[in-house]
Amino acid sequence: MAGAAQREGRVVSATLNILWKDLLIEWSTRSRTIALLSFAYTILLLFAFAVGPDTAALRQHASAYLWLSMLLCSTLLLDQTMRIEFESGAMERLLLTPVHPSAIFYGKALSNTLQLWVVGVVCVPLIVVICDASFVESGLMLAMAIGLGGAGLAAPGTLYAAMTAQLAGRQLLLPLMLFPLVVPVLVAAVKTTSLVMMGDPMDQGGSWLALLTCFNMVYWSLCGVLFGRVVDA
């Protein structure tokens, strides 16, 4: 029991160290974060221009625009963070250290999740402005939707980004592999966000959040197990 506890402690410590390293890298290269947020804003503005001055349509589909923006931003974010690790040789050196591969995965996935949360939080005010959206239900439900939805994108995205990091045409392969897998997460996140903005008279929000939680449990557990085999291949 003591040995198992020590191993778990080392995994948690390594996970936090990798998370801290990634956050420091992102903080030192803030231009990438600014570019990512600018890309998200551009996508939202393009959706608004495509629909035109139809306020009712913009308000009705505001949640879909928000999550499509986060989905497209996630592919850029995931590709960048994993490509840096492989091109600099950092991933190879991490694998040579006495660190369990799952610690590497969870550290990277948590870092990507935090950055996706930032994108989601920053995009909400723009959605309110350009789509004339309002929050009928509690803002806590919206926060939970962004939190669980961002985590549901980050976990499989981190795994697939590691899988395609050294392949030619990875910018195309990553979304092709990732998008079909995260469709259930997107559907649940869009529906929950829509209920927050349009109203939830039948109290469905809790069920959609529970579904998001279940998908996160599956993604985060399976991807953590498979990550070691992916990076060793």
C-alpha positions as CSV (number, residue, x, y, z in Angstrom):
1,M,0.0,0.0,0.0
2,A,2.8,2.4,0.9
3,G,4.6,1.7,-2.4
4,A,1.4,2.3,-4.4
5,A,0.8,5.6,-2.6
6,Q,4.4,6.7,-3.3
7,R,3.9,5.9,-7.0
8,E,0.7,7.8,-7.2
9,G,2.4,10.7,-5.4
10,R,5.2,10.7,-8.0
11,V,2.7,10.7,-10.8
12,V,0.7,13.6,-9.3
13,S,3.9,15.5,-8.7
14,A,5.2,14.9,-12.3
15,T,1.7,15.9,-13.6
16,L,1.8,19.2,-11.8
17,N,5.4,19.9,-12.9
18,I,4.5,19.4,-16.5
19,L,1.4,21.5,-16.1
20,W,3.5,24.3,-14.6
21,K,6.1,24.0,-17.4
22,D,3.5,24.3,-20.1
23,L,1.8,27.3,-18.4
24,L,5.2,29.1,-18.1
25,I,5.9,28.4,-21.8
26,E,2.5,29.9,-22.7
27,W,3.1,32.9,-20.5
28,S,6.5,33.6,-22.0
29,T,5.1,33.4,-25.5
30,R,1.9,35.3,-24.9
31,S,1.7,36.2,-28.6
32,R,0.4,32.7,-29.3
33,T,-2.4,33.1,-26.8
34,I,-3.3,36.6,-28.3
35,A,-3.3,35.1,-31.8
36,L,-5.6,32.3,-30.6
37,L,-8.1,34.6,-29.1
38,S,-8.0,36.8,-32.2
39,F,-8.7,33.8,-34.3
40,A,-11.7,32.9,-32.0
41,Y,-13.0,36.5,-32.3
42,T,-12.6,36.4,-36.1
43,I,-14.6,33.2,-36.4
44,L,-17.5,34.6,-34.3
45,L,-17.5,37.8,-36.4
46,L,-17.6,35.7,-39.6
47,F,-20.6,33.7,-38.3
48,A,-22.4,37.0,-37.5
49,F,-21.6,38.5,-40.9
50,A,-22.8,35.3,-42.6
51,V,-26.2,35.4,-40.9
52,G,-26.7,39.1,-41.3
53,P,-28.8,41.5,-39.3
54,D,-31.2,38.7,-38.2
55,T,-31.1,39.1,-34.5
56,A,-33.5,36.2,-33.8
57,A,-31.4,33.8,-35.8
58,L,-28.2,35.0,-34.2
59,R,-29.6,34.7,-30.7
60,Q,-31.0,31.2,-31.5
61,H,-27.7,29.9,-32.7
62,A,-25.3,31.8,-30.4
63,S,-24.4,28.6,-28.5
64,A,-23.4,26.8,-31.7
65,Y,-21.2,29.7,-32.8
66,L,-19.5,29.7,-29.4
67,W,-18.6,26.0,-29.5
68,L,-17.7,25.9,-33.2
69,S,-15.2,28.7,-32.4
70,M,-13.8,26.8,-29.5
71,L,-13.6,23.6,-31.6
72,L,-11.6,25.3,-34.4
73,C,-9.3,27.0,-31.9
74,S,-8.7,23.7,-30.1
75,T,-7.1,22.2,-33.2
76,L,-4.6,25.1,-33.5
77,L,-3.9,25.0,-29.7
78,L,-3.4,21.2,-29.6
79,D,-1.2,21.1,-32.6
80,Q,1.1,23.9,-31.3
81,T,1.6,22.6,-27.8
82,M,2.4,19.0,-28.9
83,R,4.5,20.0,-31.9
84,I,6.8,22.1,-29.7
85,E,7.4,19.1,-27.5
86,F,8.4,16.8,-30.4
87,E,10.4,19.3,-32.5
88,S,12.5,20.4,-29.6
89,G,13.1,16.8,-28.4
90,A,11.5,17.5,-25.1
91,M,9.0,14.6,-25.4
92,E,11.8,12.1,-26.0
93,R,13.7,13.4,-22.9
94,L,10.6,13.2,-20.8
95,L,10.0,9.6,-21.8
96,L,13.6,8.8,-20.8
97,T,13.0,10.1,-17.3
98,P,11.4,8.0,-14.6
99,V,8.0,9.6,-15.3
100,H,5.0,7.6,-16.1
101,P,3.5,8.5,-19.5
102,S,0.1,9.1,-18.0
103,A,1.7,12.0,-16.0
104,I,2.9,13.6,-19.2
105,F,-0.6,13.2,-20.7
106,Y,-2.5,14.6,-17.8
107,G,-0.1,17.5,-17.4
108,K,-0.4,18.4,-21.1
109,A,-4.2,17.8,-21.1
110,L,-4.8,20.0,-18.1
111,S,-2.7,22.8,-19.7
112,N,-4.8,22.6,-22.9
113,T,-8.0,22.5,-20.8
114,L,-7.1,25.7,-19.0
115,Q,-6.3,27.5,-22.2
116,L,-9.6,26.4,-23.8
117,W,-11.4,27.7,-20.7
118,V,-9.7,31.0,-21.3
119,V,-10.9,31.0,-24.9
120,G,-14.4,30.2,-23.9
121,V,-14.6,32.8,-21.1
122,V,-13.2,35.5,-23.4
123,C,-15.6,34.6,-26.2
124,V,-18.7,34.9,-24.1
125,P,-18.8,38.7,-23.9
126,L,-18.5,38.9,-27.7
127,I,-21.3,36.4,-28.1
128,V,-23.5,38.6,-25.9
129,V,-22.6,41.7,-28.0
130,I,-22.8,40.4,-31.6
131,C,-25.7,37.9,-31.1
132,D,-27.7,39.9,-28.6
133,A,-27.6,36.9,-26.3
134,S,-28.7,36.9,-22.7
135,F,-28.5,34.5,-19.8
136,V,-31.9,33.3,-18.8
137,E,-30.6,30.5,-16.5
138,S,-27.8,30.6,-13.9
139,G,-24.4,31.6,-15.0
140,L,-23.1,28.6,-13.0
141,M,-24.6,26.2,-15.6
142,L,-22.8,28.1,-18.4
143,A,-19.5,27.9,-16.4
144,M,-20.0,24.1,-15.9
145,A,-20.7,23.7,-19.6
146,I,-17.6,25.6,-20.7
147,G,-15.5,23.7,-18.0
148,L,-16.8,20.2,-19.0
149,G,-16.9,20.9,-22.7
150,G,-13.4,22.3,-22.8
151,A,-12.1,19.3,-20.8
152,G,-13.9,17.0,-23.2
153,L,-12.2,18.6,-26.2
154,A,-8.7,18.7,-24.5
155,A,-8.4,15.0,-23.5
156,P,-8.9,13.3,-26.8
157,G,-7.3,16.2,-28.6
158,T,-4.1,15.9,-26.6
159,L,-3.9,12.2,-27.4
160,Y,-4.5,12.7,-31.1
161,A,-2.1,15.6,-31.3
162,A,0.6,13.4,-29.9
163,M,-0.4,10.7,-32.4
164,T,-0.1,13.1,-35.4
165,A,2.7,15.3,-34.2
166,Q,5.4,13.6,-36.3
167,L,3.2,12.9,-39.4
168,A,3.1,14.9,-42.6
169,G,-0.1,16.8,-43.0
170,R,-0.8,16.8,-39.2
171,Q,-2.8,20.0,-39.5
172,L,-5.3,18.1,-41.6
173,L,-5.1,14.7,-39.9
174,L,-5.8,16.1,-36.4
175,P,-9.2,17.6,-37.1
176,L,-10.2,14.6,-39.3
177,M,-9.5,12.3,-36.4
178,L,-10.7,14.5,-33.6
179,F,-14.0,16.0,-34.8
180,P,-15.9,12.7,-35.1
181,L,-14.9,11.6,-31.7
182,V,-16.0,14.8,-29.9
183,V,-19.4,15.1,-31.6
184,P,-21.2,13.9,-28.4
185,V,-19.3,16.4,-26.3
186,L,-20.1,19.2,-28.7
187,V,-23.8,18.3,-28.9
188,A,-24.2,18.2,-25.1
189,A,-22.2,21.4,-24.6
190,V,-24.1,23.3,-27.3
191,K,-27.5,22.1,-25.9
192,T,-26.5,23.1,-22.3
193,T,-25.3,26.5,-23.4
194,S,-28.5,27.0,-25.5
195,L,-30.6,26.2,-22.4
196,V,-28.7,28.8,-20.4
197,M,-29.3,31.4,-23.1
198,M,-32.8,30.5,-24.2
199,G,-34.3,29.1,-21.0
200,D,-34.7,25.7,-19.5
201,P,-38.4,25.3,-18.7
202,M,-38.2,21.5,-18.6
203,D,-35.1,21.4,-16.4
204,Q,-33.0,19.5,-18.9
205,G,-29.7,21.2,-18.1
206,G,-28.7,18.8,-15.3
207,S,-29.1,15.8,-17.6
208,W,-26.9,17.3,-20.3
209,L,-24.3,18.2,-17.8
210,A,-24.4,14.7,-16.4
211,L,-23.8,13.4,-20.0
212,L,-20.9,15.7,-20.4
213,T,-19.4,14.4,-17.1
214,C,-19.8,10.8,-18.3
215,F,-18.0,11.5,-21.6
216,N,-15.2,13.3,-19.7
217,M,-14.7,10.3,-17.4
218,V,-14.4,8.0,-20.4
219,Y,-12.1,10.3,-22.4
220,W,-9.8,11.2,-19.5
221,S,-9.4,7.6,-18.3
222,L,-8.9,5.9,-21.6
223,C,-6.7,8.6,-23.1
224,G,-4.4,8.5,-20.1
225,V,-4.0,4.7,-20.5
226,L,-3.4,4.9,-24.3
227,F,-1.0,7.8,-24.3
228,G,2.1,5.8,-23.4
229,R,1.5,3.4,-26.4
230,V,0.9,6.3,-28.7
231,V,4.1,8.2,-27.9
232,D,6.2,5.0,-27.9
233,A,4.9,4.0,-31.4
